[in-house]
Amino acid sequence: MRAHEAGALHADLGSNGPSWLRTPDDVNTLVPILWPRTVTRGQSGALTVGGVDVTQIAQQHGTPAYIFDEADFRARCKAFKEAFGGAEVYYAGKAFIATAIVKILVEEGLSLDVCTGGELAVALRGGMPPERIGLHGNNKSVEELATAVEHNVGRIIVDSLDEIDRLTQIAIRTGKRPKVMVRVTVGVEAHTHEFIATAHEDQKFGFSLAGGAAAEAIDKILADGVLDLRGLHSHIGSQIFDASGFEVAARRLLTLQARVSEVHGRELPEMDLGGGFGIAYTTQDEPADPRDLAGDLLRIVKQECAALHLSVPHLSVEPGRAIVGPAMFTLYEVGTVKDVDGIRTYVSVDGGMSDNIRTALYDAAYSATVAGRASSEPPILARVVGKHCESGDIVVKDEFLPADVKAGDLLAVPGTGAYCRSMASNYNHVPRPPVVAVVDGESRVIVRRETVDDLLRLDVG
């Protein structure tokens, strides 16, 4: 379903909320699958994360703020690395990237996927070995490609014939032989929002398999002999729970792989099935365990290779949201509570679509809880909204909060690690929140809060 241009307000489901949202027996209860693993509700009733009370975090760092559970993030990195065994795990930096994140990825042994020169700069600043970096993007500039070649990044995922020409000229000029993969549009309709489904034919990414563009790109690279073609790549979308799409994608990629073997007499050594593994934003979501994902994908690839009489390529995957999404939540302060003629209770917080655009952009659903205290009051159905001059400025469309929710309360929204800070804006000239990492009873800022001075510094007058 396409999101309404005026925002999520126009996808109204009525005062009773969506059918999957159940009235809680205890409005203070936390649903574990939604929260970072160190989050609990302490004896005072306030949430704690990494052993630190959120009221303390709010006093020290202010609100709104993204709260990053470092132990949870590391555990998810380990889970994917262990589950996929000999396969390569590239963390998708577009979900959220910062120097501190890159340093953790290096320590945990993951590789890193970037898609712009800015993300590449952060990756290098954070100490990621260039050979463990992959560069994506449908319109990489000559400067971005040249920087990647200069630093000997491990692979460049080419996305157009124009890009192949640009990269070939850079390789000839520098005397280097960049490693590349061809991004193939495999024609799989992922079960996700149309704005984040990336493998159907009518969209900007990759070379069409059905139309023959992928075969043309492969033939061109191999005929020129300048670039080192390592393998094929696909990405079927985001927030996906069903492995069937990956099975179809793998089958189609390997069919193309067989054609390369037949026509060119060589097998490509690598294959990347992308990422897009879903997480739980609400109780309706049931994300797969990394071990189950790995088992399914590895089994699929081995079976298809056997059927086509191919060697099993070195497999790569690109989880981003599945690692960082659940590891972070956003902490807000309530500013006003407004009952609108008995239709709905609006709870306004000190952030909004500038720190989380996904509700307005994708019609995304989120959860929330009063974070600074417990309540003995019954639940009421509320809508959490932001402070921006926009009717579609909605953070959580429908959630049960205690009937005594009031101005000054702290409110926490889980699952905001992916695509919230990375897509944040300065709409209405609101400075972007900080990212506060918490671990072992200590908190530290890893991305500082913007200030009005920061905004004015860019305005040259």
Residue pairs with C-beta under 8 A, 6 or more apart in sequence:
1 11
1 193
1 194
1 363
2 194
2 195
3 11
3 193
3 195
3 360
3 361
3 362
3 363
4 10
4 11
4 363
4 392
6 391
6 392
7 360
7 390
7 391
7 392
7 393
7 394
8 359
8 360
8 363
8 392
8 394
8 397
9 391
9 392
9 394
10 392
11 363
11 397
13 397
13 398
15 343
15 344
15 381
16 381
17 381
17 398
18 284
18 365
18 398
20 282
20 283
20 284
21 282
21 283
21 381
21 398
21 399
21 400
22 283
23 379
23 400
24 379
24 400
27 369
27 370
27 375
27 377
27 378
27 379
27 400
27 401
27 402
28 41
28 45
28 369
28 370
28 374
28 375
28 402
30 39
30 40
30 41
30 47
30 369
31 283
31 367
33 280
33 283
33 285
33 287
34 280
34 281
34 282
34 283
34 326
34 367
34 414
34 415
35 326
35 329
35 414
36 49
36 69
36 72
36 326
36 327
36 328
36 329
36 414
37 69
37 71
37 72
37 75
38 48
38 49
38 50
38 51
38 69
38 71
38 72
38 438
39 47
39 48
39 49
39 69
39 329
39 414
40 47
40 48
41 47
41 48
41 374
42 48
42 53
44 53
44 373
44 374
45 372
45 373
45 374
45 375
46 53
46 54
46 55
46 371
46 372
46 373
46 410
47 53
47 54
47 369
47 371
47 372
47 412
48 54
49 57
49 67
49 69
49 329
49 438
50 69
50 70
50 71
50 438
50 439
50 440
50 441
50 442
50 443
51 438
51 440
51 441
52 438
52 441
52 442
52 443
54 67
54 331
54 371
54 372
54 410
54 412
55 372
55 410
56 443
57 65
57 67
57 331
57 436
57 438
57 443
58 65
58 331
58 333
58 372
58 410
60 443
61 434
61 436
61 443
61 445
61 449
62 434
62 449
63 331
63 332
63 333
63 350
63 351
63 410
63 433
64 330
64 331
64 332
64 333
64 349
64 350
64 351
64 355
64 433
65 330
65 331
65 433
65 434
65 435
65 436
65 449
66 328
66 329
66 330
66 331
66 355
66 416
66 417
66 420
66 421
66 433
66 434
66 435
66 436
66 447
67 328
67 329
67 330
67 331
67 412
67 436
67 438
68 327
68 328
68 417
68 435
68 436
68 437
68 438
68 446
69 327
69 328
69 438
69 439
70 104
70 327
70 437
70 438
70 439
71 439
71 440
72 326
72 327
73 101
73 104
73 323
73 324
73 327
73 417
74 104
74 108
76 290
76 322
76 323
76 324
76 326
76 327
77 91
77 104
77 105
77 108
77 109
77 110
77 323
78 108
79 290
79 291
80 89
80 110
80 290
80 294
80 317
80 319
80 322
80 323
81 89
81 108
81 109
81 110
82 290
83 289
83 290
83 291
83 293
83 294
83 295
84 290
84 294
84 298
84 315
84 317
85 294
85 298
86 314
86 315
87 294
87 298
87 314
87 315
87 316
87 317
88 111
88 314
88 315
88 316
88 317
89 110
89 111
89 316
89 317
89 318
89 319
90 110
90 111
90 112
90 113
90 134
90 272
90 316
90 317
90 318
91 105
91 110
91 111
91 112
91 113
91 318
91 319
91 320
91 323
91 324
92 113
92 275
92 318
92 319
92 320
92 321
93 101
93 112
93 113
93 114
93 115
93 119
93 122
93 123
93 320
94 113
94 114
94 115
94 119
94 320
94 419
94 422
95 320
95 321
95 323
95 324
95 325
95 417
95 418
95 419
95 422
96 320
96 324
96 328
96 417
96 418
96 419
96 420
96 421
96 422
97 114
97 119
97 122
97 123
97 422
98 122
98 126
98 435
98 446
98 447
99 122
99 125
99 126
99 446
100 126
100 437
100 446
100 447
101 126
101 324
101 446
102 112
102 122
102 123
102 125
102 126
102 127
102 128
103 126
103 127
105 111
105 112
105 126
105 128
106 126
106 127
106 128
106 129
110 132
111 128
111 132
111 133
111 134
111 154
111 316
112 123
112 128
112 132
112 133
112 134
113 133
113 134
113 136
113 318
113 320
114 120
114 122
114 123
114 133
114 134
114 135
114 136
115 135
115 136
115 137
116 137
116 144
117 141
117 143
117 144
117 147
120 133
120 135
120 144
120 147
120 148
120 151
120 153
123 133
124 130
124 133
124 151
130 151
130 152
130 153
130 154
131 152
131 153
131 154
132 154
133 148
133 151
133 153
133 154
134 153
134 154
134 155
134 156
134 157
134 181
134 318
135 144
135 145
135 148
135 153
135 155
135 156
135 157
136 157
136 159
136 183
137 144
137 157
137 159
138 159
138 160
138 204
138 205
138 206
139 159
139 160
140 148
140 156
140 159
140 163
140 166
142 166
142 170
145 156
145 163
145 166
145 167
145 170
146 170
146 174
148 156
148 178
149 156
149 167
149 170
149 171
149 174
149 176
149 178
150 174
152 176
153 178
154 179
155 179
155 180
155 181
155 230
155 270
156 167
156 178
156 179
156 180
156 181
157 180
157 181
157 182
157 183
157 233
157 272
158 164
158 167
158 180
158 181
158 182
158 183
158 217
158 221
158 227
159 183
159 205
159 206
159 207
160 207
161 216
161 217
161 220
164 217
164 220
164 221
164 227
167 178
167 180
167 227
168 224
168 226
168 227
170 176
170 178
171 177
171 178
171 226
171 227
172 226
177 226
177 227
177 228
178 227
178 228
179 227
179 228
179 230
180 221
180 227
180 228
180 229
180 230
181 229
181 230
181 231
181 232
181 233
181 270
181 272
182 207
182 214
182 217
182 218
182 221
182 229
182 231
182 232
182 233
183 205
183 206
183 207
183 233
183 234
183 235
184 206
184 207
184 209
184 214
184 232
184 233
184 234
184 252
184 253
184 256
185 199
185 200
185 201
185 203
185 205
185 206
185 207
185 208
185 209
185 214
185 234
186 199
186 209
186 234
186 236
186 248
186 249
186 252
186 253
187 199
187 200
187 201
187 208
187 209
187 210
187 252
188 199
188 200
188 234
188 236
188 245
188 248
188 249
188 252
189 197
189 199
189 200
189 245
190 197
190 198
190 199
190 200
190 236
190 237
190 238
190 240
190 245
190 276
191 237
191 240
191 241
191 242
191 245
192 237
192 238
192 239
192 240
192 276
193 239
193 362
193 363
195 361
195 362
196 237
196 238
196 239
196 362
197 203
197 236
197 237
197 238
198 205
198 206
198 235
198 236
198 237
198 238
198 276
199 205
199 206
199 234
199 235
199 236
199 237
199 245
199 249
201 208
201 210
201 211
205 235
206 214
206 233
206 234
206 235
207 213
207 214
207 216
207 217
208 214
209 252
209 256
214 232
214 256
215 256
215 259
218 229
218 256
218 260
218 264
219 263
219 264
221 227
221 229
222 229
222 260
222 264
229 268
230 268
230 269
230 270
231 268
231 269
231 270
231 271
231 272
231 313
231 314
232 253
232 256
232 257
232 268
232 270
232 271
232 272
233 271
233 272
233 274
234 249
234 252
234 253
234 272
234 273
234 274
235 273
235 274
235 275
235 276
235 318
236 245
236 246
236 249
236 274
236 276
237 245
237 276
238 275
238 276
238 278
238 321
239 276
239 278
239 279
239 321
240 246
240 276
240 277
240 278
241 278
241 285
241 286
241 287
241 288
243 288
243 293
243 296
243 297
243 300
246 273
246 296
246 297
246 300
247 296
247 300
249 273
249 274
250 271
250 273
250 297
250 300
250 301
250 304
251 300
251 304
253 271
253 273
254 271
254 301
254 304
254 305
254 308
254 310
255 308
257 267
257 268
257 271
257 308
257 310
257 313
258 308
258 309
258 310
260 266
260 267
260 268
261 267
261 310
267 310
267 311
267 313
268 313
269 313
269 314
270 313
270 314
270 315
270 316
271 301
271 313
271 314
271 315
271 316
272 315
272 316
272 317
272 318
273 297
273 301
273 315
273 316
273 317
274 317
274 318
275 317
275 318
275 319
275 320
275 321
275 322
276 321
277 287
277 288
277 293
277 319
277 321
277 322
278 285
278 287
278 288
278 321
278 322
279 285
279 287
279 321
279 322
279 325
279 326
279 415
279 418
280 286
280 287
280 326
280 415
281 364
281 365
281 366
281 367
281 414
281 415
282 365
282 366
282 367
283 367
284 365
287 322
290 319
290 322
297 315
297 317
298 315
301 312
301 313
301 315
302 312
305 311
305 312
305 313
320 418
321 417
321 418
321 419
324 417
324 418
325 415
325 416
325 417
325 418
326 414
326 415
326 417
327 417
328 415
328 416
328 417
328 420
328 435
329 412
329 413
329 414
329 415
329 416
329 417
330 351
330 355
330 356
330 412
330 413
330 416
330 420
330 433
331 371
331 410
331 411
331 412
332 349
332 350
332 351
332 395
332 410
332 411
332 412
332 413
333 349
333 350
333 408
333 409
333 410
333 411
334 347
334 348
334 349
334 405
334 406
334 407
334 408
334 409
334 410
334 411
335 348
335 349
335 350
335 387
335 407
336 346
336 347
336 348
336 407
337 345
337 346
337 347
337 348
337 405
337 406
337 407
338 345
338 346
338 348
339 345
339 346
340 346
344 381
344 382
344 383
345 380
345 381
345 382
345 383
345 401
345 405
346 382
346 383
346 385
347 382
347 383
347 384
347 385
347 401
347 405
347 411
348 385
348 386
348 387
349 384
349 385
349 386
349 387
349 395
349 411
350 387
351 386
351 387
351 395
351 430
351 433
352 385
352 386
352 387
352 388
352 393
352 395
352 430
353 359
353 360
353 386
353 388
353 390
353 392
353 393
353 394
353 395
353 425
353 427
354 386
354 388
354 424
354 425
354 426
354 427
354 428
354 430
354 432
355 420
355 421
355 424
355 432
355 433
356 366
356 395
356 413
356 416
356 420
356 424
357 420
357 423
357 424
357 425
358 364
358 366
358 419
358 420
358 423
359 365
359 366
359 394
359 395
359 396
359 397
360 390
360 392
360 393
360 394
361 423
365 396
365 397
365 398
366 395
366 396
366 397
366 399
366 413
366 414
366 415
366 416
367 396
367 399
367 413
367 414
367 415
368 384
368 395
368 396
368 399
368 401
368 411
368 412
368 413
368 414
369 401
369 411
369 412
370 401
370 402
370 405
370 409
370 410
370 411
371 409
371 410
371 411
371 412
372 409
372 410
373 409
375 402
375 403
375 404
375 405
377 402
377 403
377 404
378 402
378 403
379 400
379 401
379 402
379 403
380 400
380 401
380 402
380 403
380 405
381 398
381 399
381 400
382 398
382 399
382 400
382 401
382 405
383 394
383 396
383 397
383 398
383 399
384 394
384 395
384 396
384 399
384 401
384 411
384 413
385 393
385 394
385 395
386 393
386 394
386 395
387 393
387 428
387 430
388 427
388 428
388 430
389 428
390 427
395 413
396 413
401 411
405 411
421 432
421 433
421 435
421 447
424 432
424 433
425 432
426 432
426 450
426 455
429 452
429 455
431 449
431 450
431 451
431 452
431 454
431 455
432 449
432 450
433 449
434 445
434 447
434 448
434 449
435 445
435 446
435 447
436 443
436 444
436 445
436 446
437 443
437 444
437 445
437 446
